[in-house]
Amino acid sequence: MNCFEAQNLSMQYVNGDIEEEKIKPFLKHVASCKDCKEELEICYIIVNGMKELEQDKTKINNFHEAFENMFNGAIKKLDKKHNERKIKIIIMVILIIILVLVLTGDIYEFARLS
């Protein structure tokens, strides 16, 4: 993803309207690009500041800190999904190996050697 694409998606991301398949490349780009992260933070501050004005409440005292917490949480969630996917693949490979060994009868030979 390039800066132009990321900056066009910033407002969609803040509003929760970004397409699911674009989230990972968007977050990866923003995490590595200072300008795009700054653009995303500005969108975040505008949207959340307007919400607070409309509600006539001040819930967020430090918008920068709130943005950093939101962004870091999104990155952690992305990393968690990636790690879960890796674990599922490893488990599937192990199960396939066991299945092949059972179907070929080699599981008993393998157990005897251990």
Helices and strands as residue ranges (DSSP letters): H 3-15, H 20-32, H 34-55, H 63-104, H 106-113
